[in-house]
Amino acid sequence: MEKKPYVVVEWNDVESDAKGWLCAYNFVNHYCGGGTRMHPTVTREEVIRLATTMGYKYKASESKTTGGCKGGIAYDYKAPDAKEVLKRYLIAMAPYIKAGVSIGGDLGVDYGDVLNILDEIGIGLPSTKEMREDSRIQQCIKDHDVLCDMTYDGFKMYDMITGYGCAAALDEAWKIKGGKPGATVLLQGFGCVGASMAVCLDKMGYKVVGIADANCLVTCKDGLDIKKLVETRKPKGELDPAAFTEDYEVIDNSRWLDVECDVLVPAALEDVINKDNAHKVKASLIVEAANIPVTPEADRILAEKGVDICVDFVSNLGGIRIYDVAVFGLVPCEPQAIVDDTTELIRKNTRLVFEKAKKEGKGTRDVARELFAPDTFDTPDI
């Protein structure tokens, strides 16, 4: 039986209509980690589900130091005062951050903005008393800060690592399935994860035939010019229509499930594949680059259709893996070493899940939840 989250905190902004929550699912060594998202649709229930997923994700990441948490703010991340709202939220959550709750960036929230605000209010990188008293970890934190400014394939490290990890999961799963080379892929979401994943897949020889952002869906059966679309991408993951060519078809973004493709990648919001639209899925493989993008009801429909799923907490753990290995000194803070470490771990776990699922006749999500169930439930740092 899955455990309930350790603590859930609610916040109401006094200067806007923003509302937010912090959920710590489990502490490992008095520490937990996860991102903070900002979107008008964020709910308390969503934050709890995401925090629970983070607990599983840290277990899949083989972390011995960190449990799962999540922050969420119900507010428009494009609003002029979004950063001020984020700052007030972090101030409200400061007692929990100081007690070992390490919250970073996620959908609508830039990790750099979080770090800058935490520096500004005198907290710095969230850490426990033990971490603050460990000279080796303090040096690793400095190395981590340097790593944050390093780039790989034109992306900042934290902006690319999750996408590259998801690309590795896709490639591993597709090979296990015996899929054809040059498979077609559709991405729903073109933020940091979607864009970096597209670049990696393009390098691997996959054909990205469709991308949906907040404004439209652009498709091309011969493959999109990923390099150009990434280079011209607007802030907050929006495509630039000026970069589209005559052979591109531009339609409403609600029709992303209508596109013929081998692999479908939800890389933005939660619950986008649900009981009302799961029957439309044309792909034989779904890679969950977003957190909780497929509902339990949709899982059952997809299983009946024979659609395989690369589970979110196995595929998209790059962001927490890079933090864990850098801050705790498990891997040198060098871009290629970080990328190799993350993608190798994700490939290993993906193969483990798919092979076990096939052997036991179970769904990949059920197998992943069995393999990576959190088993440590410590207390905050007090």
PyMOL commands that set and color helices and strands:
alter all, ss='L'
color gray80, all
select helices_A, chain A and resi 44-60+82-92+94-98+111-120+129-132+135-148+157-176+192-204+226-231+241-243+253-258+278-280+296-305+312-315+318-327+335-360+364-371
alter helices_A, ss='H'
color red, helices_A
select strands_A, chain A and resi 7-12+19-24+32-38+67-74+101-105+151-152+155-156+184-188+207-212+217-219+249-251+263-266+285-287+308-310
alter strands_A, ss='S'
color yellow, strands_A
deselect
rebuild
show_as cartoon
